[in-house]
Amino acid sequence: MIPTQKIFLVCLPGSGKSTFGKQLTSKLGLTFIDLDSEIEKRESATIANVFASKGESYFRGIENKILKEIAQQPIPMVVATGGGTPCYFDAMSWMNAHGNTIYLNVEIDELVVRLTTNQLGTRPLFKDLNKNQLHTKLNTMLVEREMYYNKSQFQITKDMGMDEVIMMLSQ
């Protein structure tokens, strides 16, 4: 049995929060929620358009507000957060207090491959970057964000299987 009914996934963009979250919810019988998708629904705009029209400060505020609204729902869930979600408004501490947090630790080289394969232009922080610039940007982001990610209660790497993750969460 998982000790909490709220699981928050944190990591850099492209780490596979949505893919992993859907697999985890399938195994555990929980609801999957993608925070970016919820923001897009409520704002009636893509994340890129919210960034472009209202700016990052607005986006971070609405992101935090929607995170807390979603997590207050009385249903068991796995939430795929945005890559920057834990870094603003003390969200990492809040998520740790309201559920389990999992840091999906993926190597930068793997992220570059994933992101350059999947429409880089839809991600506002990476728009118009080539592979080398993307690598540099991701390294910079990791340096800035890893102190938040490392506050996660659990950390998983690519060599861990789903059964191992579920056992880790159950302890």
C-alpha positions in Angstrom: 0.0 0.0 0.0 1.3 3.4 -0.9 1.5 5.6 2.2 -0.1 8.7 0.5 -2.7 9.2 -2.1 -0.9 12.2 -3.7 2.3 11.7 -5.6 4.1 14.6 -7.3 6.7 14.1 -10.0 9.4 16.6 -10.4 12.3 17.0 -12.8 13.6 18.9 -15.8 11.5 19.2 -18.9 11.7 16.1 -21.1 12.4 13.7 -18.2 9.2 11.8 -18.8 7.0 12.9 -16.0 3.8 12.4 -18.1 4.8 9.0 -19.5 6.1 7.7 -16.1 3.0 9.2 -14.3 0.6 7.4 -16.6 2.4 4.1 -16.1 2.5 4.6 -12.4 -1.2 5.4 -12.2 -2.0 2.4 -14.3 -0.2 0.2 -11.8 -1.6 1.8 -8.7 -5.1 2.6 -9.8 -4.7 6.3 -9.2 -5.8 9.3 -11.3 -3.2 11.0 -13.5 -3.0 14.8 -13.8 -0.7 16.7 -16.0 -0.3 20.2 -14.4 0.6 21.8 -17.8 -2.5 20.4 -19.4 -4.7 21.7 -16.5 -3.1 25.2 -16.9 -3.8 25.1 -20.7 -7.5 24.1 -20.0 -8.0 26.9 -17.5 -6.2 29.5 -19.4 -7.6 28.4 -22.8 -4.2 28.8 -24.2 -1.0 26.8 -24.7 1.8 27.1 -22.1 3.9 28.8 -24.9 1.1 31.4 -25.4 0.6 32.0 -21.7 4.4 32.7 -21.5 4.3 34.9 -24.6 1.2 36.9 -23.7 1.4 37.2 -19.9 5.0 36.5 -19.0 6.7 33.9 -16.8 5.8 35.6 -13.6 2.1 35.3 -14.3 2.6 31.7 -15.5 4.4 30.7 -12.3 1.7 32.3 -10.1 -1.1 30.5 -11.9 0.9 27.3 -12.0 1.2 27.4 -8.2 -2.4 28.2 -7.7 -3.7 25.4 -9.9 -1.2 22.9 -8.3 -2.7 23.6 -4.9 -6.3 23.5 -6.1 -5.7 20.1 -7.9 -4.0 18.6 -4.9 -6.8 19.6 -2.6 -9.2 17.3 -4.4 -10.1 14.3 -2.3 -9.0 11.8 -4.9 -5.8 9.7 -5.1 -3.6 11.0 -7.8 -0.2 11.3 -9.5 0.6 14.8 -10.6 3.2 15.5 -13.3 4.4 19.0 -12.4 6.2 21.4 -14.7 9.9 21.4 -14.6 10.0 24.7 -12.7 7.0 24.1 -10.4 9.1 23.1 -7.3 11.3 26.2 -7.6 8.7 28.9 -7.0 6.5 29.9 -4.0 8.0 27.2 -1.8 6.1 24.6 -3.8 8.6 21.8 -3.1 8.0 22.0 0.6 4.2 22.3 0.0 4.2 19.1 -2.1 6.3 17.2 0.4 3.8 18.2 3.1 0.8 17.1 1.1 2.1 13.9 -0.5 5.1 12.0 -1.8 7.5 13.6 -4.2 9.6 11.7 -6.8 12.5 13.2 -8.6 13.0 11.6 -12.0 16.7 12.0 -12.5 17.6 11.8 -16.2 21.0 12.6 -17.7 21.2 15.8 -19.7 22.4 14.0 -22.8 19.2 11.9 -22.7 17.1 15.0 -22.3 18.6 16.7 -25.3 17.8 13.6 -27.4 14.2 13.5 -26.2 13.6 17.2 -26.5 15.1 17.5 -30.0 13.0 14.6 -31.1 9.7 16.1 -29.7 8.8 19.5 -31.1 11.2 21.7 -29.2 9.3 24.8 -30.4 6.3 24.0 -28.2 8.4 24.6 -25.0 8.8 28.3 -24.4 12.1 28.0 -22.5 13.7 26.2 -25.4 12.3 27.9 -28.4 14.8 28.5 -31.2 17.7 26.7 -29.4 20.0 24.3 -31.3 21.3 21.1 -29.7 24.4 22.8 -28.2 22.4 25.7 -26.8 19.8 23.2 -25.5 22.5 21.2 -23.7 23.9 24.4 -22.1 20.4 25.6 -21.1 19.5 22.3 -19.5 22.8 22.2 -17.6 22.1 25.8 -16.3 18.5 24.8 -15.3 19.8 21.7 -13.5 22.3 23.8 -11.5 19.5 26.2 -10.6 16.8 23.6 -9.8 18.6 20.6 -8.5 18.6 21.9 -4.9 14.7 21.8 -5.1 14.6 18.5 -6.9 16.9 17.0 -4.3 14.4 17.8 -1.6 12.2 15.0 -3.1 11.4 12.1 -0.8 12.3 9.7 -3.5 14.7 9.7 -6.5 14.6 7.3 -9.4 16.9 6.7 -12.3 16.4 5.1 -15.6 17.7 1.8 -14.5 14.8 1.4 -12.0 11.8 -0.7 -13.0 8.2 0.2 -12.1 8.0 -2.7 -9.6 11.1 -1.4 -7.8 9.6 2.1 -7.7 6.3 0.8 -6.3 8.2 -1.2 -3.6 10.2 2.0 -2.7 7.0 4.0 -2.4 5.4 1.3 -0.2 8.1 1.3 2.4 
